[in-house]
């Protein structure tokens, strides 16, 4: 008995998202696509959005690590305002 039939199984079901008209910037469609695994399985970039890096978004980090800043000079409020 052999269990090495997975190659054929996946080859028949997998498809590349890049070869379709799929838009990876739509979050709702991305969630649906990520849960698609019945008869066809998508591979590739499912969700992608451009955002600034953490250090680009918070200018205090441009001076260096926060650990060297005096604790009373650090305002953490903006970190909690935008959490997504």
PDB file of N, CA, C and O in Angstrom:
ATOM      1  N   UNK A   1       0.841  -1.170   0.000  1.00  0.00           N
ATOM      2  CA  UNK A   1       0.000   0.000   0.000  1.00  0.00           C
ATOM      3  C   UNK A   1       0.893   1.243   0.000  1.00  0.00           C
ATOM      4  O   UNK A   1       1.918   1.278   0.681  1.00  0.00           O
ATOM      5  N   UNK A   2       0.499   2.254  -0.763  1.00  0.00           N
ATOM      6  CA  UNK A   2       1.278   3.489  -0.808  1.00  0.00           C
ATOM      7  C   UNK A   2       0.395   4.690  -0.489  1.00  0.00           C
ATOM      8  O   UNK A   2      -0.799   4.708  -0.788  1.00  0.00           O
ATOM      9  N   UNK A   3       1.007   5.672   0.115  1.00  0.00           N
ATOM     10  CA  UNK A   3       0.291   6.898   0.445  1.00  0.00           C
ATOM     11  C   UNK A   3       0.877   8.090  -0.311  1.00  0.00           C
ATOM     12  O   UNK A   3       0.610   9.240   0.038  1.00  0.00           O
ATOM     13  N   UNK A   4       1.656   7.823  -1.319  1.00  0.00           N
ATOM     14  CA  UNK A   4       2.332   8.879  -2.060  1.00  0.00           C
ATOM     15  C   UNK A   4       1.511   9.346  -3.252  1.00  0.00           C
ATOM     16  O   UNK A   4       2.060   9.507  -4.342  1.00  0.00           O
ATOM     17  N   UNK A   5       0.230   9.564  -3.079  1.00  0.00           N
ATOM     18  CA  UNK A   5      -0.611  10.051  -4.169  1.00  0.00           C
ATOM     19  C   UNK A   5      -0.950  11.525  -3.985  1.00  0.00           C
ATOM     20  O   UNK A   5      -1.832  12.039  -4.672  1.00  0.00           O
ATOM     21  N   UNK A   6      -0.271  12.215  -3.075  1.00  0.00           N
ATOM     22  CA  UNK A   6      -0.602  13.609  -2.809  1.00  0.00           C
ATOM     23  C   UNK A   6      -0.220  14.536  -3.957  1.00  0.00           C
ATOM     24  O   UNK A   6      -0.901  15.538  -4.174  1.00  0.00           O
ATOM     25  N   UNK A   7       0.844  14.238  -4.699  1.00  0.00           N
ATOM     26  CA  UNK A   7       1.255  15.084  -5.820  1.00  0.00           C
ATOM     27  C   UNK A   7       0.139  15.212  -6.845  1.00  0.00           C
ATOM     28  O   UNK A   7      -0.197  16.319  -7.267  1.00  0.00           O
ATOM     29  N   UNK A   8      -0.423  14.112  -7.238  1.00  0.00           N
ATOM     30  CA  UNK A   8      -1.497  14.138  -8.230  1.00  0.00           C
ATOM     31  C   UNK A   8      -2.718  14.868  -7.682  1.00  0.00           C
ATOM     32  O   UNK A   8      -3.341  15.661  -8.388  1.00  0.00           O
ATOM     33  N   UNK A   9      -3.056  14.604  -6.436  1.00  0.00           N
ATOM     34  CA  UNK A   9      -4.210  15.230  -5.793  1.00  0.00           C
ATOM     35  C   UNK A   9      -4.083  16.761  -5.818  1.00  0.00           C
ATOM     36  O   UNK A   9      -5.011  17.454  -6.235  1.00  0.00           O
ATOM     37  N   UNK A  10      -2.926  17.286  -5.369  1.00  0.00           N
ATOM     38  CA  UNK A  10      -2.747  18.730  -5.304  1.00  0.00           C
ATOM     39  C   UNK A  10      -2.559  19.345  -6.679  1.00  0.00           C
ATOM     40  O   UNK A  10      -3.028  20.458  -6.916  1.00  0.00           O
ATOM     41  N   UNK A  11      -1.888  18.659  -7.593  1.00  0.00           N
ATOM     42  CA  UNK A  11      -1.679  19.180  -8.944  1.00  0.00           C
ATOM     43  C   UNK A  11      -3.010  19.439  -9.647  1.00  0.00           C
ATOM     44  O   UNK A  11      -3.130  20.386 -10.425  1.00  0.00           O
ATOM     45  N   UNK A  12      -3.989  18.615  -9.380  1.00  0.00           N
ATOM     46  CA  UNK A  12      -5.305  18.772  -9.995  1.00  0.00           C
ATOM     47  C   UNK A  12      -6.113  19.912  -9.373  1.00  0.00           C
ATOM     48  O   UNK A  12      -7.034  20.427 -10.008  1.00  0.00           O
ATOM     49  N   UNK A  13      -5.788  20.308  -8.156  1.00  0.00           N
ATOM     50  CA  UNK A  13      -6.605  21.277  -7.439  1.00  0.00           C
ATOM     51  C   UNK A  13      -5.994  22.674  -7.293  1.00  0.00           C
ATOM     52  O   UNK A  13      -6.730  23.658  -7.220  1.00  0.00           O
ATOM     53  N   UNK A  14      -4.684  22.776  -7.249  1.00  0.00           N
ATOM     54  CA  UNK A  14      -4.014  24.055  -7.004  1.00  0.00           C
ATOM     55  C   UNK A  14      -4.032  24.936  -8.246  1.00  0.00           C
ATOM     56  O   UNK A  14      -3.846  24.462  -9.367  1.00  0.00           O
ATOM     57  N   UNK A  15      -4.261  26.236  -8.022  1.00  0.00           N
ATOM     58  CA  UNK A  15      -4.139  27.201  -9.116  1.00  0.00           C
ATOM     59  C   UNK A  15      -3.491  28.473  -8.586  1.00  0.00           C
ATOM     60  O   UNK A  15      -3.630  28.808  -7.409  1.00  0.00           O
ATOM     61  N   UNK A  16      -2.783  29.176  -9.459  1.00  0.00           N
ATOM     62  CA  UNK A  16      -2.056  30.378  -9.081  1.00  0.00           C
ATOM     63  C   UNK A  16      -2.954  31.607  -9.217  1.00  0.00           C
ATOM     64  O   UNK A  16      -3.556  31.838 -10.266  1.00  0.00           O
ATOM     65  N   UNK A  17      -3.033  32.382  -8.154  1.00  0.00           N
ATOM     66  CA  UNK A  17      -3.849  33.594  -8.189  1.00  0.00           C
ATOM     67  C   UNK A  17      -3.324  34.602  -9.202  1.00  0.00           C
ATOM     68  O   UNK A  17      -4.106  35.352  -9.787  1.00  0.00           O
ATOM     69  N   UNK A  18      -1.997  34.633  -9.422  1.00  0.00           N
ATOM     70  CA  UNK A  18      -1.412  35.579 -10.363  1.00  0.00           C
ATOM     71  C   UNK A  18      -1.939  35.372 -11.778  1.00  0.00           C
ATOM     72  O   UNK A  18      -1.909  36.292 -12.595  1.00  0.00           O
ATOM     73  N   UNK A  19      -2.420  34.170 -12.069  1.00  0.00           N
ATOM     74  CA  UNK A  19      -2.899  33.851 -13.412  1.00  0.00           C
ATOM     75  C   UNK A  19      -4.386  34.149 -13.575  1.00  0.00           C
ATOM     76  O   UNK A  19      -4.984  33.802 -14.594  1.00  0.00           O
ATOM     77  N   UNK A  20      -4.982  34.793 -12.572  1.00  0.00           N
ATOM     78  CA  UNK A  20      -6.396  35.169 -12.634  1.00  0.00           C
ATOM     79  C   UNK A  20      -6.497  36.686 -12.514  1.00  0.00           C
ATOM     80  O   UNK A  20      -5.479  37.370 -12.409  1.00  0.00           O
ATOM     81  N   UNK A  21      -7.708  37.210 -12.527  1.00  0.00           N
ATOM     82  CA  UNK A  21      -7.902  38.657 -12.367  1.00  0.00           C
ATOM     83  C   UNK A  21      -8.138  39.029 -10.901  1.00  0.00           C
ATOM     84  O   UNK A  21      -8.804  40.023 -10.613  1.00  0.00           O
ATOM     85  N   UNK A  22      -7.609  38.254  -9.998  1.00  0.00           N
ATOM     86  CA  UNK A  22      -7.789  38.448  -8.561  1.00  0.00           C
ATOM     87  C   UNK A  22      -7.074  39.703  -8.060  1.00  0.00           C
ATOM     88  O   UNK A  22      -5.948  39.986  -8.470  1.00  0.00           O
ATOM     89  N   UNK A  23      -7.737  40.460  -7.162  1.00  0.00           N
ATOM     90  CA  UNK A  23      -7.175  41.680  -6.583  1.00  0.00           C
ATOM     91  C   UNK A  23      -6.824  41.421  -5.116  1.00  0.00           C
ATOM     92  O   UNK A  23      -7.736  41.288  -4.299  1.00  0.00           O
ATOM     93  N   UNK A  24      -5.535  41.342  -4.747  1.00  0.00           N
ATOM     94  CA  UNK A  24      -5.132  41.019  -3.382  1.00  0.00           C
ATOM     95  C   UNK A  24      -5.299  42.168  -2.391  1.00  0.00           C
ATOM     96  O   UNK A  24      -4.977  41.996  -1.215  1.00  0.00           O
ATOM     97  N   UNK A  25      -5.788  43.328  -2.816  1.00  0.00           N
ATOM     98  CA  UNK A  25      -5.954  44.449  -1.894  1.00  0.00           C
ATOM     99  C   UNK A  25      -7.330  44.469  -1.227  1.00  0.00           C
ATOM    100  O   UNK A  25      -7.565  45.285  -0.335  1.00  0.00           O
ATOM    101  N   UNK A  26      -8.234  43.596  -1.637  1.00  0.00           N
ATOM    102  CA  UNK A  26      -9.582  43.541  -1.067  1.00  0.00           C
ATOM    103  C   UNK A  26      -9.597  42.531   0.084  1.00  0.00           C
ATOM    104  O   UNK A  26      -9.501  41.324  -0.137  1.00  0.00           O
ATOM    105  N   UNK A  27      -9.717  43.037   1.308  1.00  0.00           N
ATOM    106  CA  UNK A  27      -9.641  42.191   2.501  1.00  0.00           C
ATOM    107  C   UNK A  27     -10.759  41.140   2.541  1.00  0.00           C
ATOM    108  O   UNK A  27     -10.494  39.973   2.829  1.00  0.00           O
ATOM    109  N   UNK A  28     -11.985  41.535   2.261  1.00  0.00           N
ATOM    110  CA  UNK A  28     -13.111  40.595   2.328  1.00  0.00           C
ATOM    111  C   UNK A  28     -12.950  39.454   1.324  1.00  0.00           C
ATOM    112  O   UNK A  28     -13.179  38.291   1.655  1.00  0.00           O
ATOM    113  N   UNK A  29     -12.560  39.788   0.111  1.00  0.00           N
ATOM    114  CA  UNK A  29     -12.341  38.757  -0.906  1.00  0.00           C
ATOM    115  C   UNK A  29     -11.155  37.873  -0.530  1.00  0.00           C
ATOM    116  O   UNK A  29     -11.153  36.674  -0.807  1.00  0.00           O
ATOM    117  N   UNK A  30     -10.158  38.466   0.096  1.00  0.00           N
ATOM    118  CA  UNK A  30      -8.983  37.698   0.518  1.00  0.00           C
ATOM    119  C   UNK A  30      -9.373  36.650   1.559  1.00  0.00           C
ATOM    120  O   UNK A  30      -8.884  35.521   1.515  1.00  0.00           O
ATOM    121  N   UNK A  31     -10.240  37.013   2.486  1.00  0.00           N
ATOM    122  CA  UNK A  31     -10.681  36.056   3.508  1.00  0.00           C
ATOM    123  C   UNK A  31     -11.464  34.904   2.880  1.00  0.00           C
ATOM    124  O   UNK A  31     -11.310  33.750   3.279  1.00  0.00           O
ATOM    125  N   UNK A  32     -12.289  35.222   1.912  1.00  0.00           N
ATOM    126  CA  UNK A  32     -13.026  34.167   1.200  1.00  0.00           C
ATOM    127  C   UNK A  32     -12.060  33.263   0.436  1.00  0.00           C
ATOM    128  O   UNK A  32     -12.200  32.040   0.431  1.00  0.00           O
ATOM    129  N   UNK A  33     -11.083  33.889  -0.205  1.00  0.00           N
ATOM    130  CA  UNK A  33     -10.108  33.134  -0.993  1.00  0.00           C
ATOM    131  C   UNK A  33      -9.263  32.240  -0.089  1.00  0.00           C
ATOM    132  O   UNK A  33      -8.938  31.112  -0.459  1.00  0.00           O
ATOM    133  N   UNK A  34      -8.909  32.738   1.091  1.00  0.00           N
ATOM    134  CA  UNK A  34      -8.091  31.964   2.032  1.00  0.00           C
ATOM    135  C   UNK A  34      -8.836  30.732   2.536  1.00  0.00           C
ATOM    136  O   UNK A  34      -8.214  29.737   2.908  1.00  0.00           O
ATOM    137  N   UNK A  35     -10.143  30.797   2.548  1.00  0.00           N
ATOM    138  CA  UNK A  35     -10.947  29.660   3.002  1.00  0.00           C
ATOM    139  C   UNK A  35     -11.403  28.753   1.864  1.00  0.00           C
ATOM    140  O   UNK A  35     -12.175  27.820   2.083  1.00  0.00           O
ATOM    141  N   UNK A  36     -10.940  29.018   0.680  1.00  0.00           N
ATOM    142  CA  UNK A  36     -11.292  28.225  -0.500  1.00  0.00           C
ATOM    143  C   UNK A  36     -10.355  27.022  -0.584  1.00  0.00           C
ATOM    144  O   UNK A  36      -9.181  27.176  -0.920  1.00  0.00           O
ATOM    145  N   UNK A  37     -10.854  25.847  -0.288  1.00  0.00           N
ATOM    146  CA  UNK A  37      -9.998  24.652  -0.348  1.00  0.00           C
ATOM    147  C   UNK A  37     -10.771  23.387  -0.652  1.00  0.00           C
ATOM    148  O   UNK A  37     -10.287  22.289  -0.378  1.00  0.00           O
ATOM    149  N   UNK A  38     -11.952  23.515  -1.207  1.00  0.00           N
ATOM    150  CA  UNK A  38     -12.736  22.328  -1.527  1.00  0.00           C
ATOM    151  C   UNK A  38     -12.254  21.690  -2.835  1.00  0.00           C
ATOM    152  O   UNK A  38     -11.432  20.774  -2.816  1.00  0.00           O
ATOM    153  N   UNK A  39     -12.758  22.169  -3.946  1.00  0.00           N
ATOM    154  CA  UNK A  39     -12.370  21.566  -5.220  1.00  0.00           C
ATOM    155  C   UNK A  39     -11.122  22.220  -5.808  1.00  0.00           C
ATOM    156  O   UNK A  39     -10.371  21.571  -6.535  1.00  0.00           O
ATOM    157  N   UNK A  40     -10.894  23.491  -5.503  1.00  0.00           N
ATOM    158  CA  UNK A  40      -9.722  24.211  -5.991  1.00  0.00           C
ATOM    159  C   UNK A  40      -9.057  24.919  -4.818  1.00  0.00           C
ATOM    160  O   UNK A  40      -9.727  25.373  -3.891  1.00  0.00           O
ATOM    161  N   UNK A  41      -7.718  25.008  -4.871  1.00  0.00           N
ATOM    162  CA  UNK A  41      -6.941  25.621  -3.799  1.00  0.00           C
ATOM    163  C   UNK A  41      -6.054  26.715  -4.394  1.00  0.00           C
ATOM    164  O   UNK A  41      -5.198  26.434  -5.232  1.00  0.00           O
ATOM    165  N   UNK A  42      -6.260  27.982  -3.953  1.00  0.00           N
ATOM    166  CA  UNK A  42      -5.442  29.064  -4.492  1.00  0.00           C
ATOM    167  C   UNK A  42      -4.081  29.128  -3.815  1.00  0.00           C
ATOM    168  O   UNK A  42      -3.951  28.860  -2.621  1.00  0.00           O
ATOM    169  N   UNK A  43      -3.060  29.491  -4.607  1.00  0.00           N
ATOM    170  CA  UNK A  43      -1.738  29.757  -4.042  1.00  0.00           C
ATOM    171  C   UNK A  43      -1.271  31.103  -4.577  1.00  0.00           C
ATOM    172  O   UNK A  43      -1.696  31.536  -5.648  1.00  0.00           O
ATOM    173  N   UNK A  44      -0.413  31.749  -3.841  1.00  0.00           N
ATOM    174  CA  UNK A  44       0.091  33.056  -4.234  1.00  0.00           C
ATOM    175  C   UNK A  44      -0.224  34.075  -3.168  1.00  0.00           C
ATOM    176  O   UNK A  44      -0.507  33.719  -2.024  1.00  0.00           O
ATOM    177  N   UNK A  45      -0.176  35.345  -3.537  1.00  0.00           N
ATOM    178  CA  UNK A  45      -0.456  36.431  -2.602  1.00  0.00           C
ATOM    179  C   UNK A  45      -1.966  36.545  -2.443  1.00  0.00           C
ATOM    180  O   UNK A  45      -2.671  36.909  -3.384  1.00  0.00           O
ATOM    181  N   UNK A  46      -2.453  36.234  -1.257  1.00  0.00           N
ATOM    182  CA  UNK A  46      -3.892  36.285  -0.998  1.00  0.00           C
ATOM    183  C   UNK A  46      -4.312  37.672  -0.539  1.00  0.00           C
ATOM    184  O   UNK A  46      -5.357  38.175  -0.953  1.00  0.00           O
ATOM    185  N   UNK A  47      -3.504  38.293   0.314  1.00  0.00           N
ATOM    186  CA  UNK A  47      -3.823  39.647   0.781  1.00  0.00           C
ATOM    187  C   UNK A  47      -2.543  40.454   0.893  1.00  0.00           C
ATOM    188  O   UNK A  47      -1.546  39.986   1.443  1.00  0.00           O
ATOM    189  N   UNK A  48      -2.579  41.669   0.369  1.00  0.00           N
ATOM    190  CA  UNK A  48      -1.416  42.541   0.425  1.00  0.00           C
ATOM    191  C   UNK A  48      -1.884  43.989   0.435  1.00  0.00           C
ATOM    192  O   UNK A  48      -2.724  44.396  -0.368  1.00  0.00           O
ATOM    193  N   UNK A  49      -1.318  44.756   1.366  1.00  0.00           N
ATOM    194  CA  UNK A  49      -1.648  46.172   1.443  1.00  0.00           C
ATOM    195  C   UNK A  49      -0.365  46.938   1.796  1.00  0.00           C
ATOM    196  O   UNK A  49       0.455  46.460   2.581  1.00  0.00           O
ATOM    197  N   UNK A  50      -0.204  48.106   1.220  1.00  0.00           N
ATOM    198  CA  UNK A  50       0.973  48.929   1.486  1.00  0.00           C
ATOM    199  C   UNK A  50       0.743  49.733   2.761  1.00  0.00           C
ATOM    200  O   UNK A  50      -0.264  50.430   2.890  1.00  0.00           O
ATOM    201  N   UNK A  51       1.668  49.635   3.687  1.00  0.00           N
ATOM    202  CA  UNK A  51       1.626  50.398   4.925  1.00  0.00           C
ATOM    203  C   UNK A  51       3.039  50.824   5.271  1.00  0.00           C
ATOM    204  O   UNK A  51       4.008  50.169   4.888  1.00  0.00           O
ATOM    205  N   UNK A  52       3.150  51.937   6.006  1.00  0.00           N
ATOM    206  CA  UNK A  52       4.491  52.313   6.448  1.00  0.00           C
ATOM    207  C   UNK A  52       4.990  51.345   7.511  1.00  0.00           C
ATOM    208  O   UNK A  52       4.203  50.764   8.259  1.00  0.00           O
ATOM    209  N   UNK A  53       6.311  51.179   7.568  1.00  0.00           N
ATOM    210  CA  UNK A  53       6.879  50.373   8.640  1.00  0.00           C
ATOM    211  C   UNK A  53       6.620  51.057   9.970  1.00  0.00           C
ATOM    212  O   UNK A  53       6.354  52.258  10.013  1.00  0.00           O
ATOM    213  N   UNK A  54       6.696  50.311  11.034  1.00  0.00           N
ATOM    214  CA  UNK A  54       6.448  50.843  12.370  1.00  0.00           C
ATOM    215  C   UNK A  54       7.346  52.036  12.657  1.00  0.00           C
ATOM    216  O   UNK A  54       6.874  53.050  13.171  1.00  0.00           O
ATOM    217  N   UNK A  55       8.631  51.935  12.336  1.00  0.00           N
ATOM    218  CA  UNK A  55       9.557  53.028  12.633  1.00  0.00           C
ATOM    219  C   UNK A  55       9.328  54.240  11.733  1.00  0.00           C
ATOM    220  O   UNK A  55       9.698  55.354  12.106  1.00  0.00           O
ATOM    221  N   UNK A  56       8.732  54.052  10.568  1.00  0.00           N
ATOM    222  CA  UNK A  56       8.416  55.178   9.698  1.00  0.00           C
ATOM    223  C   UNK A  56       7.196  55.935  10.211  1.00  0.00           C
ATOM    224  O   UNK A  56       7.096  57.153  10.059  1.00  0.00           O
ATOM    225  N   UNK A  57       6.288  55.208  10.808  1.00  0.00           N
ATOM    226  CA  UNK A  57       5.044  55.799  11.265  1.00  0.00           C
ATOM    227  C   UNK A  57       5.242  56.616  12.543  1.00  0.00           C
ATOM    228  O   UNK A  57       4.575  57.631  12.741  1.00  0.00           O
ATOM    229  N   UNK A  58       6.144  56.183  13.398  1.00  0.00           N
ATOM    230  CA  UNK A  58       6.356  56.851  14.675  1.00  0.00           C
ATOM    231  C   UNK A  58       7.735  57.510  14.689  1.00  0.00           C
ATOM    232  O   UNK A  58       8.755  56.843  14.865  1.00  0.00           O
ATOM    233  N   UNK A  59       7.745  58.830  14.499  1.00  0.00           N
ATOM    234  CA  UNK A  59       8.991  59.573  14.318  1.00  0.00           C
ATOM    235  C   UNK A  59       9.906  59.527  15.540  1.00  0.00           C
ATOM    236  O   UNK A  59      11.108  59.746  15.394  1.00  0.00           O
ATOM    237  N   UNK A  60       9.396  59.257  16.720  1.00  0.00           N
ATOM    238  CA  UNK A  60      10.254  59.148  17.906  1.00  0.00           C
ATOM    239  C   UNK A  60      11.321  58.078  17.714  1.00  0.00           C
ATOM    240  O   UNK A  60      12.407  58.177  18.286  1.00  0.00           O
ATOM    241  N   UNK A  61      11.030  57.079  16.933  1.00  0.00           N
ATOM    242  CA  UNK A  61      11.986  55.995  16.729  1.00  0.00           C
ATOM    243  C   UNK A  61      13.147  56.407  15.823  1.00  0.00           C
ATOM    244  O   UNK A  61      14.146  55.692  15.754  1.00  0.00           O
ATOM    245  N   UNK A  62      13.040  57.519  15.142  1.00  0.00           N
ATOM    246  CA  UNK A  62      14.120  57.979  14.269  1.00  0.00           C
ATOM    247  C   UNK A  62      15.351  58.393  15.083  1.00  0.00           C
ATOM    248  O   UNK A  62      16.477  58.337  14.590  1.00  0.00           O
ATOM    249  N   UNK A  63      15.127  58.806  16.322  1.00  0.00           N
ATOM    250  CA  UNK A  63      16.235  59.228  17.181  1.00  0.00           C
ATOM    251  C   UNK A  63      16.990  58.036  17.756  1.00  0.00           C
ATOM    252  O   UNK A  63      18.121  58.187  18.218  1.00  0.00           O
ATOM    253  N   UNK A  64      16.389  56.875  17.733  1.00  0.00           N
ATOM    254  CA  UNK A  64      17.021  55.690  18.298  1.00  0.00           C
ATOM    255  C   UNK A  64      16.027  54.900  19.137  1.00  0.00           C
ATOM    256  O   UNK A  64      14.836  55.211  19.153  1.00  0.00           O
ATOM    257  N   UNK A  65      16.515  53.881  19.833  1.00  0.00           N
ATOM    258  CA  UNK A  65      15.628  53.042  20.636  1.00  0.00           C
ATOM    259  C   UNK A  65      14.947  53.835  21.750  1.00  0.00           C
ATOM    260  O   UNK A  65      15.543  54.735  22.342  1.00  0.00           O
ATOM    261  N   UNK A  66      13.715  53.492  22.020  1.00  0.00           N
ATOM    262  CA  UNK A  66      12.979  54.178  23.073  1.00  0.00           C
ATOM    263  C   UNK A  66      13.583  53.944  24.451  1.00  0.00           C
ATOM    264  O   UNK A  66      13.343  54.729  25.368  1.00  0.00           O
ATOM    265  N   UNK A  67      14.347  52.899  24.610  1.00  0.00           N
ATOM    266  CA  UNK A  67      14.921  52.575  25.907  1.00  0.00           C
ATOM    267  C   UNK A  67      15.883  53.664  26.396  1.00  0.00           C
ATOM    268  O   UNK A  67      16.119  53.786  27.598  1.00  0.00           O
ATOM    269  N   UNK A  68      16.439  54.455  25.471  1.00  0.00           N
ATOM    270  CA  UNK A  68      17.356  55.512  25.890  1.00  0.00           C
ATOM    271  C   UNK A  68      16.645  56.841  26.112  1.00  0.00           C
ATOM    272  O   UNK A  68      17.269  57.797  26.571  1.00  0.00           O
ATOM    273  N   UNK A  69      15.365  56.923  25.799  1.00  0.00           N
ATOM    274  CA  UNK A  69      14.578  58.134  26.012  1.00  0.00           C
ATOM    275  C   UNK A  69      14.134  58.205  27.478  1.00  0.00           C
ATOM    276  O   UNK A  69      13.844  57.173  28.084  1.00  0.00           O
ATOM    277  N   UNK A  70      14.078  59.391  28.042  1.00  0.00           N
ATOM    278  CA  UNK A  70      13.517  59.516  29.385  1.00  0.00           C
ATOM    279  C   UNK A  70      12.055  59.064  29.362  1.00  0.00           C
ATOM    280  O   UNK A  70      11.310  59.412  28.446  1.00  0.00           O
ATOM    281  N   UNK A  71      11.660  58.311  30.342  1.00  0.00           N
ATOM    282  CA  UNK A  71      10.325  57.711  30.365  1.00  0.00           C
ATOM    283  C   UNK A  71       9.222  58.762  30.357  1.00  0.00           C
ATOM    284  O   UNK A  71       8.156  58.523  29.790  1.00  0.00           O
ATOM    285  N   UNK A  72       9.451  59.911  30.968  1.00  0.00           N
ATOM    286  CA  UNK A  72       8.406  60.938  31.012  1.00  0.00           C
ATOM    287  C   UNK A  72       8.263  61.680  29.679  1.00  0.00           C
ATOM    288  O   UNK A  72       7.311  62.441  29.507  1.00  0.00           O
ATOM    289  N   UNK A  73       9.180  61.476  28.740  1.00  0.00           N
ATOM    290  CA  UNK A  73       9.110  62.142  27.435  1.00  0.00           C
ATOM    291  C   UNK A  73       8.418  61.286  26.384  1.00  0.00           C
ATOM    292  O   UNK A  73       8.287  61.708  25.235  1.00  0.00           O
ATOM    293  N   UNK A  74       7.983  60.115  26.750  1.00  0.00           N
ATOM    294  CA  UNK A  74       7.386  59.198  25.778  1.00  0.00           C
ATOM    295  C   UNK A  74       5.868  59.261  25.868  1.00  0.00           C
ATOM    296  O   UNK A  74       5.286  59.031  26.928  1.00  0.00           O
ATOM    297  N   UNK A  75       5.233  59.575  24.738  1.00  0.00           N
ATOM    298  CA  UNK A  75       3.772  59.595  24.662  1.00  0.00           C
ATOM    299  C   UNK A  75       3.328  58.339  23.927  1.00  0.00           C
ATOM    300  O   UNK A  75       3.508  58.236  22.714  1.00  0.00           O
ATOM    301  N   UNK A  76       2.756  57.394  24.639  1.00  0.00           N
ATOM    302  CA  UNK A  76       2.334  56.134  24.027  1.00  0.00           C
ATOM    303  C   UNK A  76       0.903  56.174  23.517  1.00  0.00           C
ATOM    304  O   UNK A  76       0.454  55.205  22.905  1.00  0.00           O
ATOM    305  N   UNK A  77       0.174  57.250  23.744  1.00  0.00           N
ATOM    306  CA  UNK A  77      -1.230  57.357  23.331  1.00  0.00           C
ATOM    307  C   UNK A  77      -1.420  57.081  21.836  1.00  0.00           C
ATOM    308  O   UNK A  77      -2.341  56.349  21.473  1.00  0.00           O
ATOM    309  N   UNK A  78      -0.573  57.646  20.949  1.00  0.00           N
ATOM    310  CA  UNK A  78      -0.781  57.387  19.511  1.00  0.00           C
ATOM    311  C   UNK A  78      -0.645  55.896  19.149  1.00  0.00           C
ATOM    312  O   UNK A  78      -1.222  55.452  18.156  1.00  0.00           O
ATOM    313  N   UNK A  79       0.088  55.143  19.923  1.00  0.00           N
ATOM    314  CA  UNK A  79       0.248  53.719  19.629  1.00  0.00           C
ATOM    315  C   UNK A  79      -1.059  52.948  19.800  1.00  0.00           C
ATOM    316  O   UNK A  79      -1.266  51.917  19.160  1.00  0.00           O
ATOM    317  N   UNK A  80      -1.930  53.447  20.655  1.00  0.00           N
ATOM    318  CA  UNK A  80      -3.182  52.763  20.915  1.00  0.00           C
ATOM    319  C   UNK A  80      -4.329  53.255  20.041  1.00  0.00           C
ATOM    320  O   UNK A  80      -5.383  52.619  20.003  1.00  0.00           O
ATOM    321  N   UNK A  81      -4.153  54.359  19.344  1.00  0.00           N
ATOM    322  CA  UNK A  81      -5.209  54.913  18.509  1.00  0.00           C
ATOM    323  C   UNK A  81      -5.385  54.140  17.206  1.00  0.00           C
ATOM    324  O   UNK A  81      -6.513  53.869  16.793  1.00  0.00           O
ATOM    325  N   UNK A  82      -4.299  53.790  16.568  1.00  0.00           N
ATOM    326  CA  UNK A  82      -4.362  53.096  15.284  1.00  0.00           C
ATOM    327  C   UNK A  82      -3.777  51.705  15.462  1.00  0.00           C
ATOM    328  O   UNK A  82      -2.562  51.530  15.365  1.00  0.00           O
ATOM    329  N   UNK A  83      -4.603  50.734  15.716  1.00  0.00           N
ATOM    330  CA  UNK A  83      -4.121  49.378  15.995  1.00  0.00           C
ATOM    331  C   UNK A  83      -4.252  48.427  14.824  1.00  0.00           C
ATOM    332  O   UNK A  83      -3.902  47.253  14.948  1.00  0.00           O
ATOM    333  N   UNK A  84      -4.749  48.900  13.689  1.00  0.00           N
ATOM    334  CA  UNK A  84      -4.851  48.016  12.513  1.00  0.00           C
ATOM    335  C   UNK A  84      -4.028  48.591  11.402  1.00  0.00           C
ATOM    336  O   UNK A  84      -3.966  48.013  10.316  1.00  0.00           O
TER     337      UNK A  84
END
